[in-house]
Each structure stands twice: as C-alpha cells, then as structure tokens.
C-alpha cells in the first residue's frame, strides 16, 4: 500500500510502508512504485531520460548498501590481504 504525503518543500511524494530490505528482483509493487516515480520525475524535469537516471541512482544505492552490509560482517583487519583471504 502506498501513502501519499506532502513534501514540506514543494512536491508530493510517495512512501512505501514496511521494511527497507532489498532481496532478489523487484516485485510488482516495487516496479509499480518505480514506474510512478519515474513518471513524476519526467513530468517535473521535462527530460525523458530522467526515469532511467533515477533507476541508475537507485541501483547504485542498493549496491552500496549491499557492499556496506557485507563489509560490516568482516572483522577489521590490518590489511586488504586479510579481506581477500576471507573471500
């Protein structure tokens, strides 16, 4: 279920309630939300590539979060060689 909220600055936003977990491919709700967000970004900027740019930014944020999660499980070590031995 999506909830519309007013952004205190100027725009209307959509917030998806629930946990912030990314596991596997996007489900139907996530795709629908992304489609709606892309449509709004394209309408507000007038740039037909804005939806693609949004998708790229989201993908990078997910990848960075995944990397941080993995690195958070590796104990701190003296050098990078120890990390390679772990992998």
BELFENZI-V102244 format. One record per backbone hydrogen bond with DSSP energy under -1.0 kcal/mol. CO is the residue of the C=O (numbers start at 1). NH is the residue of the N-H. E is the energy in kcal/mol with one decimal. If there is no record, write none. Layout:
CO:NH:E  CO:NH:E
This chain:
3:15:-2.2  5:13:-2.7  11:7:-2.5  13:5:-2.2  15:3:-2.1  19:21:-1.1  27:31:-2.4  28:32:-2.3  29:33:-2.5  30:34:-2.7  31:35:-2.5  32:36:-2.2  33:37:-2.7  34:38:-3.0  35:39:-2.3  36:40:-2.2  37:41:-2.5  38:42:-2.7  39:43:-2.4  40:44:-2.4  41:45:-2.3  42:46:-2.6  47:50:-1.8  49:53:-2.2  50:54:-2.3  51:55:-2.2  52:56:-2.1  53:57:-2.3  54:58:-2.5  55:59:-2.4  56:60:-2.4  57:61:-2.3  58:62:-2.4  59:63:-2.4  60:64:-2.7  61:65:-2.3  62:66:-2.6  63:67:-2.5  64:68:-2.5  65:69:-2.2  66:70:-2.3  67:71:-3.0  68:72:-1.8  70:73:-1.3  80:84:-1.7  81:85:-1.7  82:86:-1.3  83:87:-1.7
